[in-house]
Amino acid sequence: MSISLTEFRKHVRMFFIFAKNSLVGYMEYKANFYSGLIMETVFLFSKLIYILFVFQLGIEINGISPDQMLIFTGTYTIMIAIYTGLFMDNFYRFAGHIRNGTLDLYMTKPLSLQFMISFRHVNFAFPIPNLIAGITMIVLAWRRLDIEPSLIHVAGYIGVILSSTIVTYSVLLLPQILAFWTVKSGSIFEILDKCWDLNNMPMYIYPKWLRRIGLYVVPILFITNMPSVYLIDRLDLFLGIWIFVAPVISLLVVRLFWKLAVKRYESASS
């Protein structure tokens, strides 16, 4: 147990070193930081115009009021901040590591290979506008719905966000692992990237069969909906249990798939 705890601490320490190095890189090339920040802000505003239009219509969708819908959209925007900050740059580079042979170099490092591939780069530009906008929408919706922002409510919401982050990591890393066999996994990743946008609206607008697939088979709908459902108090017992079970299962599946892929990996120099 002490060894695993030591390894965990080492990897946490290395993550902060990676984050520091990424930040230093942004400070050295500030044009990249500001261009990314401006681009993401413009993209965010284009989405907010659509959201504002839907909000002003005042239409309820399957019992979800416009104010409650704002919670879903705010959570979706927060999850975009987490995804773009922690995972996006690393996942986009994944297939390149296999093609260029840099994966072989990572294999020699005294760290988990999966950890190195997943968290080597941290993006500081894209998350900033999304995080600010997402939190603002959540706070605004909370006030309009007269939800008492108790410590338990906030802690519970953060906990479900953490659960959704693990599911996000697992679901979006899985197609990247196919690059061990195909070298390129772009088309599959593009499909999942489009499926990500299903989270832009509450899952209740989709038919039941799609909801079940999106929650329990390929839990892409889990990502935004579970934290939001928790906040608007529509969480039943089964979904409450699934919040804890889904990240464990998804992480186990992606870990097993990763080990299988690495075992069959042939060096780029071979």
VMD Tcl script that draws the C-alpha trace (Angstrom):
set ca {
  {0.00 0.00 0.00}
  {2.88 2.33 0.88}
  {4.46 1.68 -2.55}
  {1.26 2.52 -4.40}
  {0.84 5.65 -2.28}
  {4.41 6.66 -3.07}
  {3.78 6.12 -6.77}
  {0.59 8.16 -6.58}
  {2.39 11.05 -4.92}
  {5.17 10.88 -7.51}
  {2.69 11.07 -10.37}
  {0.77 13.95 -8.76}
  {4.05 15.81 -8.29}
  {4.98 15.16 -11.92}
  {1.60 16.41 -13.11}
  {2.24 19.76 -11.45}
  {5.69 19.85 -13.04}
  {4.10 19.19 -16.45}
  {1.55 21.95 -15.78}
  {4.32 24.35 -14.75}
  {6.31 23.56 -17.90}
  {3.22 24.11 -20.04}
  {2.59 27.46 -18.36}
  {6.22 28.50 -18.88}
  {5.83 27.61 -22.55}
  {2.77 29.84 -22.80}
  {4.63 32.69 -21.12}
  {7.53 32.36 -23.56}
  {5.20 32.34 -26.56}
  {2.45 34.66 -25.38}
  {1.04 35.03 -28.88}
  {-0.03 31.36 -28.77}
  {-1.73 31.91 -25.43}
  {-3.61 35.04 -26.45}
  {-4.61 33.68 -29.86}
  {-5.98 30.53 -28.22}
  {-7.80 32.60 -25.61}
  {-9.36 34.90 -28.22}
  {-10.33 32.03 -30.52}
  {-12.03 30.09 -27.73}
  {-13.80 33.23 -26.47}
  {-15.22 33.93 -29.94}
  {-16.34 30.31 -30.25}
  {-17.93 30.51 -26.80}
  {-19.84 33.68 -27.68}
  {-21.25 32.01 -30.79}
  {-22.63 29.23 -28.58}
  {-23.96 31.67 -26.01}
  {-26.01 33.48 -28.66}
  {-27.78 30.20 -29.47}
  {-28.30 29.49 -25.76}
  {-29.69 32.99 -25.17}
  {-32.15 32.48 -28.01}
  {-33.40 29.20 -26.52}
  {-33.53 30.76 -23.04}
  {-35.63 33.71 -24.19}
  {-38.21 31.43 -25.80}
  {-39.12 30.25 -22.30}
  {-40.11 26.78 -23.50}
  {-40.05 23.79 -21.14}
  {-38.62 20.57 -22.60}
  {-39.90 17.41 -20.93}
  {-40.28 19.22 -17.63}
  {-36.94 21.06 -17.86}
  {-37.45 24.81 -17.44}
  {-35.20 27.39 -19.17}
  {-33.49 28.12 -15.83}
  {-32.79 24.41 -15.30}
  {-31.56 24.20 -18.89}
  {-29.07 26.91 -18.01}
  {-27.60 24.56 -15.40}
  {-27.12 21.88 -18.07}
  {-25.45 24.39 -20.38}
  {-23.26 25.75 -17.59}
  {-22.13 22.26 -16.65}
  {-21.47 21.47 -20.31}
  {-19.28 24.57 -20.56}
  {-17.38 23.65 -17.38}
  {-16.74 20.15 -18.75}
  {-15.42 21.71 -21.97}
  {-12.99 23.70 -19.82}
  {-11.80 20.53 -18.08}
  {-11.51 18.57 -21.33}
  {-9.63 21.27 -23.24}
  {-7.39 22.00 -20.27}
  {-6.35 18.47 -19.32}
  {-6.98 16.06 -22.17}
  {-7.45 17.64 -25.59}
  {-3.83 18.48 -26.46}
  {-2.61 15.11 -25.21}
  {-5.22 13.08 -27.09}
  {-4.57 14.96 -30.34}
  {-0.87 14.12 -30.05}
  {-1.43 10.44 -29.26}
  {-1.30 8.93 -32.75}
  {1.71 11.12 -33.57}
  {3.67 9.57 -30.70}
  {3.16 6.16 -32.28}
  {4.01 7.28 -35.82}
  {7.05 9.34 -34.82}
  {8.50 6.93 -32.29}
  {8.29 9.28 -29.29}
  {6.20 6.62 -27.56}
  {9.36 4.49 -27.40}
  {11.08 7.31 -25.51}
  {8.21 7.60 -23.05}
  {8.45 3.88 -22.36}
  {11.92 4.40 -20.90}
  {10.69 6.92 -18.33}
  {10.16 5.83 -14.68}
  {6.50 6.85 -14.88}
  {3.30 5.20 -16.04}
  {3.20 5.30 -19.85}
  {-0.53 5.96 -19.81}
  {0.03 8.85 -17.42}
  {2.76 10.34 -19.63}
  {0.59 10.13 -22.73}
  {-2.51 11.48 -20.96}
  {-1.18 14.41 -18.92}
  {2.08 15.57 -20.49}
  {0.59 18.86 -21.73}
  {-1.83 21.24 -20.00}
  {-3.70 23.89 -21.96}
  {-4.21 27.16 -20.07}
  {-5.80 29.24 -22.84}
  {-8.95 27.34 -23.80}
  {-10.30 26.59 -20.29}
  {-10.32 30.19 -18.99}
  {-13.34 31.60 -20.90}
  {-15.28 28.33 -20.62}
  {-14.71 28.05 -16.88}
  {-15.75 31.65 -16.24}
  {-18.85 31.35 -18.44}
  {-19.82 27.96 -17.02}
  {-19.59 29.01 -13.38}
  {-21.45 32.24 -14.14}
  {-24.33 30.30 -15.74}
  {-24.53 27.89 -12.80}
  {-24.60 30.72 -10.23}
  {-27.21 32.66 -12.24}
  {-29.43 29.59 -12.63}
  {-29.09 28.77 -8.93}
  {-30.29 32.22 -7.99}
  {-33.19 32.16 -10.43}
  {-34.28 28.74 -9.15}
  {-33.92 29.83 -5.50}
  {-31.62 26.90 -4.77}
  {-29.84 27.35 -1.46}
  {-26.10 27.07 -2.26}
  {-25.22 25.01 0.82}
  {-21.79 23.48 1.38}
  {-23.25 20.00 0.82}
  {-24.76 21.08 -2.50}
  {-21.50 22.58 -3.72}
  {-19.38 19.65 -2.50}
  {-21.78 17.16 -4.08}
  {-21.72 19.01 -7.39}
  {-17.90 19.11 -7.40}
  {-17.87 15.38 -6.59}
  {-20.13 14.56 -9.54}
  {-18.00 16.83 -11.78}
  {-14.99 14.74 -10.73}
  {-16.91 11.57 -11.61}
  {-17.79 13.06 -15.01}
  {-14.15 14.02 -15.56}
  {-13.07 10.39 -15.12}
  {-15.77 9.24 -17.53}
  {-14.72 11.94 -20.03}
  {-11.12 10.77 -19.86}
  {-12.04 7.12 -20.33}
  {-14.58 7.56 -23.12}
  {-12.39 9.88 -25.20}
  {-9.12 7.99 -24.62}
  {-10.63 4.70 -25.77}
  {-10.74 5.53 -29.52}
  {-7.21 6.92 -29.32}
  {-5.92 3.54 -28.16}
  {-7.01 2.10 -31.52}
  {-4.05 4.00 -32.98}
  {-1.85 1.15 -31.70}
  {-3.36 -0.97 -34.47}
  {-4.43 1.58 -37.08}
  {-1.75 4.29 -36.45}
  {-4.53 6.80 -37.20}
  {-7.73 7.00 -35.14}
  {-8.92 10.42 -36.29}
  {-12.19 9.33 -37.88}
  {-13.38 7.48 -34.77}
  {-12.31 10.37 -32.56}
  {-14.21 12.80 -34.80}
  {-17.37 10.74 -34.36}
  {-17.03 10.81 -30.57}
  {-16.17 14.49 -30.73}
  {-19.49 15.11 -32.47}
  {-21.28 12.88 -29.97}
  {-19.83 15.12 -27.25}
  {-22.11 17.90 -28.51}
  {-25.11 15.80 -27.47}
  {-24.34 17.14 -23.99}
  {-25.17 20.66 -25.11}
  {-28.83 20.02 -24.27}
  {-30.47 17.98 -21.46}
  {-30.65 14.24 -22.14}
  {-34.43 14.40 -21.66}
  {-34.88 15.75 -25.18}
  {-33.57 12.45 -26.61}
  {-35.52 9.19 -26.99}
  {-35.18 6.63 -24.19}
  {-33.10 4.18 -26.24}
  {-30.53 6.88 -27.00}
  {-30.45 7.95 -23.36}
  {-29.77 4.39 -22.22}
  {-26.95 3.95 -24.71}
  {-25.51 7.37 -23.84}
  {-25.64 6.68 -20.10}
  {-24.81 2.99 -19.75}
  {-23.13 1.66 -22.92}
  {-21.01 4.55 -24.20}
  {-21.55 7.01 -21.33}
  {-21.09 10.18 -23.36}
  {-24.37 11.63 -21.99}
  {-23.17 10.96 -18.46}
  {-20.62 13.77 -18.72}
  {-22.88 16.83 -18.50}
  {-26.17 15.33 -17.38}
  {-25.21 13.69 -14.08}
  {-23.90 16.86 -12.38}
  {-26.87 18.82 -13.72}
  {-29.45 16.21 -12.70}
  {-27.90 16.26 -9.22}
  {-28.31 20.05 -8.97}
  {-31.94 20.16 -10.11}
  {-32.82 17.30 -7.74}
  {-33.92 14.78 -10.38}
  {-31.47 12.12 -9.29}
  {-33.10 8.78 -8.49}
  {-31.48 5.95 -6.53}
  {-30.21 4.08 -9.59}
  {-28.58 7.15 -11.14}
  {-27.12 8.01 -7.73}
  {-25.41 4.61 -7.64}
  {-24.36 4.92 -11.29}
  {-22.49 8.15 -10.49}
  {-20.07 6.06 -8.42}
  {-20.07 2.92 -10.58}
  {-19.68 4.44 -14.07}
  {-16.24 6.05 -13.54}
  {-14.88 2.86 -11.99}
  {-16.12 0.64 -14.83}
  {-15.04 3.07 -17.56}
  {-11.58 3.47 -16.02}
  {-11.16 -0.31 -15.69}
  {-12.23 -0.88 -19.30}
  {-9.85 1.74 -20.69}
  {-7.02 0.44 -18.49}
  {-7.50 -3.16 -19.67}
  {-7.72 -2.02 -23.29}
  {-4.56 0.06 -22.81}
  {-2.59 -2.89 -21.39}
  {-3.72 -5.10 -24.27}
  {-2.68 -2.46 -26.81}
  {0.75 -1.85 -25.24}
  {1.40 -5.59 -25.08}
  {0.86 -5.84 -28.85}
  {2.71 -2.62 -29.67}
  {5.66 -2.86 -32.04}
  {8.32 -0.18 -31.81}
  {8.35 2.44 -34.57}
  {11.98 1.54 -35.20}
  {11.24 -2.16 -35.68}
}
mol new
graphics top color blue
foreach p $ca { graphics top sphere $p radius 0.5 }
foreach p [lrange $ca 0 end-1] q [lrange $ca 1 end] { graphics top cylinder $p $q radius 0.2 }
display resetview
